[in-house]
Amino acid sequence: MTTGADAGPWAGGMEPVFATTAMNRTLDFWHALGFSSEVGEDGDFAVVHSGSRGSGLAISYSVDEDFDPFGQFSTVYLTVADAALTHARVVASGVVLDAITDEGLFRYSLAELRERRAHGFPIARVTRLLDQEWGRREFALFDPDNNLVRVGSPI
């Protein structure tokens, strides 16, 4: 990570903005993973963060009632100190494990995910933890609106 004078005008952090159709559901999801949040006055915007604001990982959410989680979504890669510990926290929170089969295929089809959501079942899910050939230990986490949060650390 480049910081201070080495980063020049790009010094700072990054806070992606994801869409959500239900802020309370999104906040409940991240709170279960150990994140804190700050919610705007109207409740249509919030920031979830892993530490004190400005010192940890952060993702902003904006309510969009027309958002289609199966036709559009966002992706971010979060680098953490220990992906195995982070993965264990996600699994312990109750997020559905093994979103990917042993063959590397998605366990749920798009139609199945639409059906689950239509019937009020959660679509948040997480893949197994994998050691990648490029020297990273990683997993993928899909939030309640199907946004993809990839998480990894150096092996």
Phi and psi in radians as a Rosetta constraint file:
Dihedral C 1 N 2 CA 2 C 2 CIRCULARHARMONIC -1.700 0.35
Dihedral N 2 CA 2 C 2 N 3 CIRCULARHARMONIC 2.244 0.35
Dihedral C 2 N 3 CA 3 C 3 CIRCULARHARMONIC -2.327 0.35
Dihedral N 3 CA 3 C 3 N 4 CIRCULARHARMONIC 3.015 0.35
Dihedral C 3 N 4 CA 4 C 4 CIRCULARHARMONIC 1.041 0.35
Dihedral N 4 CA 4 C 4 N 5 CIRCULARHARMONIC -2.494 0.35
Dihedral C 4 N 5 CA 5 C 5 CIRCULARHARMONIC -1.095 0.35
Dihedral N 5 CA 5 C 5 N 6 CIRCULARHARMONIC -0.522 0.35
Dihedral C 5 N 6 CA 6 C 6 CIRCULARHARMONIC -1.098 0.35
Dihedral N 6 CA 6 C 6 N 7 CIRCULARHARMONIC -0.498 0.35
Dihedral C 6 N 7 CA 7 C 7 CIRCULARHARMONIC -1.487 0.35
Dihedral N 7 CA 7 C 7 N 8 CIRCULARHARMONIC -0.247 0.35
Dihedral C 7 N 8 CA 8 C 8 CIRCULARHARMONIC 1.008 0.35
Dihedral N 8 CA 8 C 8 N 9 CIRCULARHARMONIC -2.359 0.35
Dihedral C 8 N 9 CA 9 C 9 CIRCULARHARMONIC -1.202 0.35
Dihedral N 9 CA 9 C 9 N 10 CIRCULARHARMONIC -0.184 0.35
Dihedral C 9 N 10 CA 10 C 10 CIRCULARHARMONIC -1.668 0.35
Dihedral N 10 CA 10 C 10 N 11 CIRCULARHARMONIC 0.123 0.35
Dihedral C 10 N 11 CA 11 C 11 CIRCULARHARMONIC -1.076 0.35
Dihedral N 11 CA 11 C 11 N 12 CIRCULARHARMONIC 2.434 0.35
Dihedral C 11 N 12 CA 12 C 12 CIRCULARHARMONIC 2.500 0.35
Dihedral N 12 CA 12 C 12 N 13 CIRCULARHARMONIC -2.574 0.35
Dihedral C 12 N 13 CA 13 C 13 CIRCULARHARMONIC -2.330 0.35
Dihedral N 13 CA 13 C 13 N 14 CIRCULARHARMONIC -3.018 0.35
Dihedral C 13 N 14 CA 14 C 14 CIRCULARHARMONIC -2.369 0.35
Dihedral N 14 CA 14 C 14 N 15 CIRCULARHARMONIC 2.430 0.35
Dihedral C 14 N 15 CA 15 C 15 CIRCULARHARMONIC -2.429 0.35
Dihedral N 15 CA 15 C 15 N 16 CIRCULARHARMONIC 1.608 0.35
Dihedral C 15 N 16 CA 16 C 16 CIRCULARHARMONIC -1.126 0.35
Dihedral N 16 CA 16 C 16 N 17 CIRCULARHARMONIC 2.690 0.35
Dihedral C 16 N 17 CA 17 C 17 CIRCULARHARMONIC -1.992 0.35
Dihedral N 17 CA 17 C 17 N 18 CIRCULARHARMONIC 2.075 0.35
Dihedral C 17 N 18 CA 18 C 18 CIRCULARHARMONIC -1.851 0.35
Dihedral N 18 CA 18 C 18 N 19 CIRCULARHARMONIC 2.703 0.35
Dihedral C 18 N 19 CA 19 C 19 CIRCULARHARMONIC -1.579 0.35
Dihedral N 19 CA 19 C 19 N 20 CIRCULARHARMONIC 2.626 0.35
Dihedral C 19 N 20 CA 20 C 20 CIRCULARHARMONIC -2.470 0.35
Dihedral N 20 CA 20 C 20 N 21 CIRCULARHARMONIC 2.621 0.35
Dihedral C 20 N 21 CA 21 C 21 CIRCULARHARMONIC -1.663 0.35
Dihedral N 21 CA 21 C 21 N 22 CIRCULARHARMONIC -0.253 0.35
Dihedral C 21 N 22 CA 22 C 22 CIRCULARHARMONIC -2.584 0.35
Dihedral N 22 CA 22 C 22 N 23 CIRCULARHARMONIC 1.764 0.35
Dihedral C 22 N 23 CA 23 C 23 CIRCULARHARMONIC -1.053 0.35
Dihedral N 23 CA 23 C 23 N 24 CIRCULARHARMONIC -0.740 0.35
Dihedral C 23 N 24 CA 24 C 24 CIRCULARHARMONIC -1.041 0.35
Dihedral N 24 CA 24 C 24 N 25 CIRCULARHARMONIC -0.746 0.35
Dihedral C 24 N 25 CA 25 C 25 CIRCULARHARMONIC -1.084 0.35
Dihedral N 25 CA 25 C 25 N 26 CIRCULARHARMONIC -0.757 0.35
Dihedral C 25 N 26 CA 26 C 26 CIRCULARHARMONIC -1.108 0.35
Dihedral N 26 CA 26 C 26 N 27 CIRCULARHARMONIC -0.789 0.35
Dihedral C 26 N 27 CA 27 C 27 CIRCULARHARMONIC -1.145 0.35
Dihedral N 27 CA 27 C 27 N 28 CIRCULARHARMONIC -0.718 0.35
Dihedral C 27 N 28 CA 28 C 28 CIRCULARHARMONIC -1.024 0.35
Dihedral N 28 CA 28 C 28 N 29 CIRCULARHARMONIC -0.735 0.35
Dihedral C 28 N 29 CA 29 C 29 CIRCULARHARMONIC -1.029 0.35
Dihedral N 29 CA 29 C 29 N 30 CIRCULARHARMONIC -0.915 0.35
Dihedral C 29 N 30 CA 30 C 30 CIRCULARHARMONIC -1.244 0.35
Dihedral N 30 CA 30 C 30 N 31 CIRCULARHARMONIC -0.607 0.35
Dihedral C 30 N 31 CA 31 C 31 CIRCULARHARMONIC -1.088 0.35
Dihedral N 31 CA 31 C 31 N 32 CIRCULARHARMONIC -0.682 0.35
Dihedral C 31 N 32 CA 32 C 32 CIRCULARHARMONIC -1.107 0.35
Dihedral N 32 CA 32 C 32 N 33 CIRCULARHARMONIC -0.411 0.35
Dihedral C 32 N 33 CA 33 C 33 CIRCULARHARMONIC -1.588 0.35
Dihedral N 33 CA 33 C 33 N 34 CIRCULARHARMONIC 0.033 0.35
Dihedral C 33 N 34 CA 34 C 34 CIRCULARHARMONIC 1.698 0.35
Dihedral N 34 CA 34 C 34 N 35 CIRCULARHARMONIC 0.128 0.35
Dihedral C 34 N 35 CA 35 C 35 CIRCULARHARMONIC -1.484 0.35
Dihedral N 35 CA 35 C 35 N 36 CIRCULARHARMONIC 2.702 0.35
Dihedral C 35 N 36 CA 36 C 36 CIRCULARHARMONIC -1.764 0.35
Dihedral N 36 CA 36 C 36 N 37 CIRCULARHARMONIC 2.991 0.35
Dihedral C 36 N 37 CA 37 C 37 CIRCULARHARMONIC -2.577 0.35
Dihedral N 37 CA 37 C 37 N 38 CIRCULARHARMONIC 2.743 0.35
Dihedral C 37 N 38 CA 38 C 38 CIRCULARHARMONIC -2.238 0.35
Dihedral N 38 CA 38 C 38 N 39 CIRCULARHARMONIC 2.230 0.35
Dihedral C 38 N 39 CA 39 C 39 CIRCULARHARMONIC -1.991 0.35
Dihedral N 39 CA 39 C 39 N 40 CIRCULARHARMONIC 2.368 0.35
Dihedral C 39 N 40 CA 40 C 40 CIRCULARHARMONIC -1.128 0.35
Dihedral N 40 CA 40 C 40 N 41 CIRCULARHARMONIC 2.827 0.35
Dihedral C 40 N 41 CA 41 C 41 CIRCULARHARMONIC -0.977 0.35
Dihedral N 41 CA 41 C 41 N 42 CIRCULARHARMONIC -0.684 0.35
Dihedral C 41 N 42 CA 42 C 42 CIRCULARHARMONIC -1.489 0.35
Dihedral N 42 CA 42 C 42 N 43 CIRCULARHARMONIC -0.115 0.35
Dihedral C 42 N 43 CA 43 C 43 CIRCULARHARMONIC 1.363 0.35
Dihedral N 43 CA 43 C 43 N 44 CIRCULARHARMONIC 0.067 0.35
Dihedral C 43 N 44 CA 44 C 44 CIRCULARHARMONIC -1.622 0.35
Dihedral N 44 CA 44 C 44 N 45 CIRCULARHARMONIC -0.046 0.35
Dihedral C 44 N 45 CA 45 C 45 CIRCULARHARMONIC -2.499 0.35
Dihedral N 45 CA 45 C 45 N 46 CIRCULARHARMONIC 2.426 0.35
Dihedral C 45 N 46 CA 46 C 46 CIRCULARHARMONIC -2.640 0.35
Dihedral N 46 CA 46 C 46 N 47 CIRCULARHARMONIC 2.758 0.35
Dihedral C 46 N 47 CA 47 C 47 CIRCULARHARMONIC -2.141 0.35
Dihedral N 47 CA 47 C 47 N 48 CIRCULARHARMONIC 2.239 0.35
Dihedral C 47 N 48 CA 48 C 48 CIRCULARHARMONIC -1.819 0.35
Dihedral N 48 CA 48 C 48 N 49 CIRCULARHARMONIC 2.435 0.35
Dihedral C 48 N 49 CA 49 C 49 CIRCULARHARMONIC -2.545 0.35
Dihedral N 49 CA 49 C 49 N 50 CIRCULARHARMONIC 2.629 0.35
Dihedral C 49 N 50 CA 50 C 50 CIRCULARHARMONIC -1.510 0.35
Dihedral N 50 CA 50 C 50 N 51 CIRCULARHARMONIC -0.312 0.35
Dihedral C 50 N 51 CA 51 C 51 CIRCULARHARMONIC -2.433 0.35
Dihedral N 51 CA 51 C 51 N 52 CIRCULARHARMONIC -2.714 0.35
Dihedral C 51 N 52 CA 52 C 52 CIRCULARHARMONIC -1.182 0.35
Dihedral N 52 CA 52 C 52 N 53 CIRCULARHARMONIC 2.558 0.35
Dihedral C 52 N 53 CA 53 C 53 CIRCULARHARMONIC -0.948 0.35
Dihedral N 53 CA 53 C 53 N 54 CIRCULARHARMONIC 2.222 0.35
Dihedral C 53 N 54 CA 54 C 54 CIRCULARHARMONIC 1.637 0.35
Dihedral N 54 CA 54 C 54 N 55 CIRCULARHARMONIC -0.141 0.35
Dihedral C 54 N 55 CA 55 C 55 CIRCULARHARMONIC -2.040 0.35
Dihedral N 55 CA 55 C 55 N 56 CIRCULARHARMONIC -0.174 0.35
Dihedral C 55 N 56 CA 56 C 56 CIRCULARHARMONIC -2.211 0.35
Dihedral N 56 CA 56 C 56 N 57 CIRCULARHARMONIC -2.830 0.35
Dihedral C 56 N 57 CA 57 C 57 CIRCULARHARMONIC -1.345 0.35
Dihedral N 57 CA 57 C 57 N 58 CIRCULARHARMONIC 2.507 0.35
Dihedral C 57 N 58 CA 58 C 58 CIRCULARHARMONIC -2.530 0.35
Dihedral N 58 CA 58 C 58 N 59 CIRCULARHARMONIC 2.490 0.35
Dihedral C 58 N 59 CA 59 C 59 CIRCULARHARMONIC -2.342 0.35
Dihedral N 59 CA 59 C 59 N 60 CIRCULARHARMONIC 2.301 0.35
Dihedral C 59 N 60 CA 60 C 60 CIRCULARHARMONIC -1.659 0.35
Dihedral N 60 CA 60 C 60 N 61 CIRCULARHARMONIC 2.618 0.35
Dihedral C 60 N 61 CA 61 C 61 CIRCULARHARMONIC -2.262 0.35
Dihedral N 61 CA 61 C 61 N 62 CIRCULARHARMONIC 2.434 0.35
Dihedral C 61 N 62 CA 62 C 62 CIRCULARHARMONIC -2.209 0.35
Dihedral N 62 CA 62 C 62 N 63 CIRCULARHARMONIC 2.332 0.35
Dihedral C 62 N 63 CA 63 C 63 CIRCULARHARMONIC -1.282 0.35
Dihedral N 63 CA 63 C 63 N 64 CIRCULARHARMONIC 2.279 0.35
Dihedral C 63 N 64 CA 64 C 64 CIRCULARHARMONIC -2.418 0.35
Dihedral N 64 CA 64 C 64 N 65 CIRCULARHARMONIC 1.746 0.35
Dihedral C 64 N 65 CA 65 C 65 CIRCULARHARMONIC -1.134 0.35
Dihedral N 65 CA 65 C 65 N 66 CIRCULARHARMONIC -0.348 0.35
Dihedral C 65 N 66 CA 66 C 66 CIRCULARHARMONIC -1.622 0.35
Dihedral N 66 CA 66 C 66 N 67 CIRCULARHARMONIC 0.017 0.35
Dihedral C 66 N 67 CA 67 C 67 CIRCULARHARMONIC -1.086 0.35
Dihedral N 67 CA 67 C 67 N 68 CIRCULARHARMONIC 2.275 0.35
Dihedral C 67 N 68 CA 68 C 68 CIRCULARHARMONIC -1.857 0.35
Dihedral N 68 CA 68 C 68 N 69 CIRCULARHARMONIC 1.811 0.35
Dihedral C 68 N 69 CA 69 C 69 CIRCULARHARMONIC -1.173 0.35
Dihedral N 69 CA 69 C 69 N 70 CIRCULARHARMONIC -0.105 0.35
Dihedral C 69 N 70 CA 70 C 70 CIRCULARHARMONIC -1.871 0.35
Dihedral N 70 CA 70 C 70 N 71 CIRCULARHARMONIC -0.183 0.35
Dihedral C 70 N 71 CA 71 C 71 CIRCULARHARMONIC -1.953 0.35
Dihedral N 71 CA 71 C 71 N 72 CIRCULARHARMONIC -0.315 0.35
Dihedral C 71 N 72 CA 72 C 72 CIRCULARHARMONIC -2.627 0.35
Dihedral N 72 CA 72 C 72 N 73 CIRCULARHARMONIC 2.533 0.35
Dihedral C 72 N 73 CA 73 C 73 CIRCULARHARMONIC -2.860 0.35
Dihedral N 73 CA 73 C 73 N 74 CIRCULARHARMONIC 2.992 0.35
Dihedral C 73 N 74 CA 74 C 74 CIRCULARHARMONIC -2.066 0.35
Dihedral N 74 CA 74 C 74 N 75 CIRCULARHARMONIC 2.828 0.35
Dihedral C 74 N 75 CA 75 C 75 CIRCULARHARMONIC -2.376 0.35
Dihedral N 75 CA 75 C 75 N 76 CIRCULARHARMONIC 2.496 0.35
Dihedral C 75 N 76 CA 76 C 76 CIRCULARHARMONIC -2.511 0.35
Dihedral N 76 CA 76 C 76 N 77 CIRCULARHARMONIC 2.638 0.35
Dihedral C 76 N 77 CA 77 C 77 CIRCULARHARMONIC -1.947 0.35
Dihedral N 77 CA 77 C 77 N 78 CIRCULARHARMONIC 2.140 0.35
Dihedral C 77 N 78 CA 78 C 78 CIRCULARHARMONIC -1.865 0.35
Dihedral N 78 CA 78 C 78 N 79 CIRCULARHARMONIC 2.186 0.35
Dihedral C 78 N 79 CA 79 C 79 CIRCULARHARMONIC -1.633 0.35
Dihedral N 79 CA 79 C 79 N 80 CIRCULARHARMONIC 2.178 0.35
Dihedral C 79 N 80 CA 80 C 80 CIRCULARHARMONIC -2.095 0.35
Dihedral N 80 CA 80 C 80 N 81 CIRCULARHARMONIC 2.899 0.35
Dihedral C 80 N 81 CA 81 C 81 CIRCULARHARMONIC -1.226 0.35
Dihedral N 81 CA 81 C 81 N 82 CIRCULARHARMONIC -0.642 0.35
Dihedral C 81 N 82 CA 82 C 82 CIRCULARHARMONIC -2.522 0.35
Dihedral N 82 CA 82 C 82 N 83 CIRCULARHARMONIC 1.692 0.35
Dihedral C 82 N 83 CA 83 C 83 CIRCULARHARMONIC -1.088 0.35
Dihedral N 83 CA 83 C 83 N 84 CIRCULARHARMONIC -0.580 0.35
Dihedral C 83 N 84 CA 84 C 84 CIRCULARHARMONIC -1.143 0.35
Dihedral N 84 CA 84 C 84 N 85 CIRCULARHARMONIC -0.769 0.35
Dihedral C 84 N 85 CA 85 C 85 CIRCULARHARMONIC -1.132 0.35
Dihedral N 85 CA 85 C 85 N 86 CIRCULARHARMONIC -0.741 0.35
Dihedral C 85 N 86 CA 86 C 86 CIRCULARHARMONIC -1.105 0.35
Dihedral N 86 CA 86 C 86 N 87 CIRCULARHARMONIC -0.762 0.35
Dihedral C 86 N 87 CA 87 C 87 CIRCULARHARMONIC -1.066 0.35
Dihedral N 87 CA 87 C 87 N 88 CIRCULARHARMONIC -0.763 0.35
Dihedral C 87 N 88 CA 88 C 88 CIRCULARHARMONIC -1.038 0.35
Dihedral N 88 CA 88 C 88 N 89 CIRCULARHARMONIC -0.682 0.35
Dihedral C 88 N 89 CA 89 C 89 CIRCULARHARMONIC -1.124 0.35
Dihedral N 89 CA 89 C 89 N 90 CIRCULARHARMONIC -0.728 0.35
Dihedral C 89 N 90 CA 90 C 90 CIRCULARHARMONIC -1.113 0.35
Dihedral N 90 CA 90 C 90 N 91 CIRCULARHARMONIC -0.835 0.35
Dihedral C 90 N 91 CA 91 C 91 CIRCULARHARMONIC -1.093 0.35
Dihedral N 91 CA 91 C 91 N 92 CIRCULARHARMONIC -0.743 0.35
Dihedral C 91 N 92 CA 92 C 92 CIRCULARHARMONIC -1.105 0.35
Dihedral N 92 CA 92 C 92 N 93 CIRCULARHARMONIC -0.432 0.35
Dihedral C 92 N 93 CA 93 C 93 CIRCULARHARMONIC -1.301 0.35
Dihedral N 93 CA 93 C 93 N 94 CIRCULARHARMONIC -0.220 0.35
Dihedral C 93 N 94 CA 94 C 94 CIRCULARHARMONIC 1.780 0.35
Dihedral N 94 CA 94 C 94 N 95 CIRCULARHARMONIC 0.057 0.35
Dihedral C 94 N 95 CA 95 C 95 CIRCULARHARMONIC -1.112 0.35
Dihedral N 95 CA 95 C 95 N 96 CIRCULARHARMONIC 2.402 0.35
Dihedral C 95 N 96 CA 96 C 96 CIRCULARHARMONIC -1.043 0.35
Dihedral N 96 CA 96 C 96 N 97 CIRCULARHARMONIC 2.155 0.35
Dihedral C 96 N 97 CA 97 C 97 CIRCULARHARMONIC -1.547 0.35
Dihedral N 97 CA 97 C 97 N 98 CIRCULARHARMONIC 2.739 0.35
Dihedral C 97 N 98 CA 98 C 98 CIRCULARHARMONIC 1.161 0.35
Dihedral N 98 CA 98 C 98 N 99 CIRCULARHARMONIC 1.036 0.35
Dihedral C 98 N 99 CA 99 C 99 CIRCULARHARMONIC -1.220 0.35
Dihedral N 99 CA 99 C 99 N 100 CIRCULARHARMONIC -0.229 0.35
Dihedral C 99 N 100 CA 100 C 100 CIRCULARHARMONIC -2.108 0.35
Dihedral N 100 CA 100 C 100 N 101 CIRCULARHARMONIC 2.412 0.35
Dihedral C 100 N 101 CA 101 C 101 CIRCULARHARMONIC -1.369 0.35
Dihedral N 101 CA 101 C 101 N 102 CIRCULARHARMONIC 3.003 0.35
Dihedral C 101 N 102 CA 102 C 102 CIRCULARHARMONIC -1.076 0.35
Dihedral N 102 CA 102 C 102 N 103 CIRCULARHARMONIC -0.418 0.35
Dihedral C 102 N 103 CA 103 C 103 CIRCULARHARMONIC -1.479 0.35
Dihedral N 103 CA 103 C 103 N 104 CIRCULARHARMONIC -0.006 0.35
Dihedral C 103 N 104 CA 104 C 104 CIRCULARHARMONIC 1.497 0.35
Dihedral N 104 CA 104 C 104 N 105 CIRCULARHARMONIC 0.202 0.35
Dihedral C 104 N 105 CA 105 C 105 CIRCULARHARMONIC -1.701 0.35
Dihedral N 105 CA 105 C 105 N 106 CIRCULARHARMONIC 2.658 0.35
Dihedral C 105 N 106 CA 106 C 106 CIRCULARHARMONIC -1.136 0.35
Dihedral N 106 CA 106 C 106 N 107 CIRCULARHARMONIC 2.324 0.35
Dihedral C 106 N 107 CA 107 C 107 CIRCULARHARMONIC -1.166 0.35
Dihedral N 107 CA 107 C 107 N 108 CIRCULARHARMONIC -0.623 0.35
Dihedral C 107 N 108 CA 108 C 108 CIRCULARHARMONIC -1.921 0.35
Dihedral N 108 CA 108 C 108 N 109 CIRCULARHARMONIC 2.303 0.35
Dihedral C 108 N 109 CA 109 C 109 CIRCULARHARMONIC -1.310 0.35
Dihedral N 109 CA 109 C 109 N 110 CIRCULARHARMONIC 2.900 0.35
Dihedral C 109 N 110 CA 110 C 110 CIRCULARHARMONIC -1.033 0.35
Dihedral N 110 CA 110 C 110 N 111 CIRCULARHARMONIC -0.714 0.35
Dihedral C 110 N 111 CA 111 C 111 CIRCULARHARMONIC -1.101 0.35
Dihedral N 111 CA 111 C 111 N 112 CIRCULARHARMONIC -0.712 0.35
Dihedral C 111 N 112 CA 112 C 112 CIRCULARHARMONIC -1.151 0.35
Dihedral N 112 CA 112 C 112 N 113 CIRCULARHARMONIC -0.695 0.35
Dihedral C 112 N 113 CA 113 C 113 CIRCULARHARMONIC -1.132 0.35
Dihedral N 113 CA 113 C 113 N 114 CIRCULARHARMONIC -0.731 0.35
Dihedral C 113 N 114 CA 114 C 114 CIRCULARHARMONIC -1.051 0.35
Dihedral N 114 CA 114 C 114 N 115 CIRCULARHARMONIC -0.756 0.35
Dihedral C 114 N 115 CA 115 C 115 CIRCULARHARMONIC -1.128 0.35
Dihedral N 115 CA 115 C 115 N 116 CIRCULARHARMONIC -0.780 0.35
Dihedral C 115 N 116 CA 116 C 116 CIRCULARHARMONIC -1.026 0.35
Dihedral N 116 CA 116 C 116 N 117 CIRCULARHARMONIC -0.832 0.35
Dihedral C 116 N 117 CA 117 C 117 CIRCULARHARMONIC -1.134 0.35
Dihedral N 117 CA 117 C 117 N 118 CIRCULARHARMONIC -0.723 0.35
Dihedral C 117 N 118 CA 118 C 118 CIRCULARHARMONIC -1.062 0.35
Dihedral N 118 CA 118 C 118 N 119 CIRCULARHARMONIC -0.525 0.35
Dihedral C 118 N 119 CA 119 C 119 CIRCULARHARMONIC -1.691 0.35
Dihedral N 119 CA 119 C 119 N 120 CIRCULARHARMONIC 0.200 0.35
Dihedral C 119 N 120 CA 120 C 120 CIRCULARHARMONIC 1.436 0.35
Dihedral N 120 CA 120 C 120 N 121 CIRCULARHARMONIC 0.190 0.35
Dihedral C 120 N 121 CA 121 C 121 CIRCULARHARMONIC -1.515 0.35
Dihedral N 121 CA 121 C 121 N 122 CIRCULARHARMONIC 2.576 0.35
Dihedral C 121 N 122 CA 122 C 122 CIRCULARHARMONIC -1.202 0.35
Dihedral N 122 CA 122 C 122 N 123 CIRCULARHARMONIC 2.564 0.35
Dihedral C 122 N 123 CA 123 C 123 CIRCULARHARMONIC -1.966 0.35
Dihedral N 123 CA 123 C 123 N 124 CIRCULARHARMONIC 0.005 0.35
Dihedral C 123 N 124 CA 124 C 124 CIRCULARHARMONIC -1.099 0.35
Dihedral N 124 CA 124 C 124 N 125 CIRCULARHARMONIC 2.396 0.35
Dihedral C 124 N 125 CA 125 C 125 CIRCULARHARMONIC -2.738 0.35
Dihedral N 125 CA 125 C 125 N 126 CIRCULARHARMONIC 2.851 0.35
Dihedral C 125 N 126 CA 126 C 126 CIRCULARHARMONIC -2.422 0.35
Dihedral N 126 CA 126 C 126 N 127 CIRCULARHARMONIC 2.531 0.35
Dihedral C 126 N 127 CA 127 C 127 CIRCULARHARMONIC -1.516 0.35
Dihedral N 127 CA 127 C 127 N 128 CIRCULARHARMONIC 2.980 0.35
Dihedral C 127 N 128 CA 128 C 128 CIRCULARHARMONIC -1.161 0.35
Dihedral N 128 CA 128 C 128 N 129 CIRCULARHARMONIC 2.778 0.35
Dihedral C 128 N 129 CA 129 C 129 CIRCULARHARMONIC -1.411 0.35
Dihedral N 129 CA 129 C 129 N 130 CIRCULARHARMONIC 2.277 0.35
Dihedral C 129 N 130 CA 130 C 130 CIRCULARHARMONIC -2.265 0.35
Dihedral N 130 CA 130 C 130 N 131 CIRCULARHARMONIC 2.476 0.35
Dihedral C 130 N 131 CA 131 C 131 CIRCULARHARMONIC -1.562 0.35
Dihedral N 131 CA 131 C 131 N 132 CIRCULARHARMONIC 2.099 0.35
Dihedral C 131 N 132 CA 132 C 132 CIRCULARHARMONIC -1.630 0.35
Dihedral N 132 CA 132 C 132 N 133 CIRCULARHARMONIC 2.674 0.35
Dihedral C 132 N 133 CA 133 C 133 CIRCULARHARMONIC -1.129 0.35
Dihedral N 133 CA 133 C 133 N 134 CIRCULARHARMONIC -0.304 0.35
Dihedral C 133 N 134 CA 134 C 134 CIRCULARHARMONIC -1.577 0.35
Dihedral N 134 CA 134 C 134 N 135 CIRCULARHARMONIC 0.264 0.35
Dihedral C 134 N 135 CA 135 C 135 CIRCULARHARMONIC 1.476 0.35
Dihedral N 135 CA 135 C 135 N 136 CIRCULARHARMONIC 0.399 0.35
Dihedral C 135 N 136 CA 136 C 136 CIRCULARHARMONIC -2.135 0.35
Dihedral N 136 CA 136 C 136 N 137 CIRCULARHARMONIC 2.521 0.35
Dihedral C 136 N 137 CA 137 C 137 CIRCULARHARMONIC -1.752 0.35
Dihedral N 137 CA 137 C 137 N 138 CIRCULARHARMONIC 2.114 0.35
Dihedral C 137 N 138 CA 138 C 138 CIRCULARHARMONIC -2.433 0.35
Dihedral N 138 CA 138 C 138 N 139 CIRCULARHARMONIC 2.805 0.35
Dihedral C 138 N 139 CA 139 C 139 CIRCULARHARMONIC -2.646 0.35
Dihedral N 139 CA 139 C 139 N 140 CIRCULARHARMONIC 2.863 0.35
Dihedral C 139 N 140 CA 140 C 140 CIRCULARHARMONIC -2.004 0.35
Dihedral N 140 CA 140 C 140 N 141 CIRCULARHARMONIC 2.393 0.35
Dihedral C 140 N 141 CA 141 C 141 CIRCULARHARMONIC -2.173 0.35
Dihedral N 141 CA 141 C 141 N 142 CIRCULARHARMONIC 2.203 0.35
Dihedral C 141 N 142 CA 142 C 142 CIRCULARHARMONIC -1.821 0.35
Dihedral N 142 CA 142 C 142 N 143 CIRCULARHARMONIC 2.170 0.35
Dihedral C 142 N 143 CA 143 C 143 CIRCULARHARMONIC -1.349 0.35
Dihedral N 143 CA 143 C 143 N 144 CIRCULARHARMONIC 3.134 0.35
Dihedral C 143 N 144 CA 144 C 144 CIRCULARHARMONIC -1.113 0.35
Dihedral N 144 CA 144 C 144 N 145 CIRCULARHARMONIC -0.224 0.35
Dihedral C 144 N 145 CA 145 C 145 CIRCULARHARMONIC -1.942 0.35
Dihedral N 145 CA 145 C 145 N 146 CIRCULARHARMONIC 0.373 0.35
Dihedral C 145 N 146 CA 146 C 146 CIRCULARHARMONIC 1.221 0.35
Dihedral N 146 CA 146 C 146 N 147 CIRCULARHARMONIC 0.221 0.35
Dihedral C 146 N 147 CA 147 C 147 CIRCULARHARMONIC -1.230 0.35
Dihedral N 147 CA 147 C 147 N 148 CIRCULARHARMONIC 2.457 0.35
Dihedral C 147 N 148 CA 148 C 148 CIRCULARHARMONIC -1.679 0.35
Dihedral N 148 CA 148 C 148 N 149 CIRCULARHARMONIC 2.134 0.35
Dihedral C 148 N 149 CA 149 C 149 CIRCULARHARMONIC -2.035 0.35
Dihedral N 149 CA 149 C 149 N 150 CIRCULARHARMONIC 1.843 0.35
Dihedral C 149 N 150 CA 150 C 150 CIRCULARHARMONIC -1.529 0.35
Dihedral N 150 CA 150 C 150 N 151 CIRCULARHARMONIC 2.411 0.35
Dihedral C 150 N 151 CA 151 C 151 CIRCULARHARMONIC -2.252 0.35
Dihedral N 151 CA 151 C 151 N 152 CIRCULARHARMONIC 2.353 0.35
Dihedral C 151 N 152 CA 152 C 152 CIRCULARHARMONIC -2.758 0.35
Dihedral N 152 CA 152 C 152 N 153 CIRCULARHARMONIC 2.902 0.35
Dihedral C 152 N 153 CA 153 C 153 CIRCULARHARMONIC -2.566 0.35
Dihedral N 153 CA 153 C 153 N 154 CIRCULARHARMONIC 2.759 0.35
Dihedral C 153 N 154 CA 154 C 154 CIRCULARHARMONIC -1.105 0.35
Dihedral N 154 CA 154 C 154 N 155 CIRCULARHARMONIC 2.555 0.35
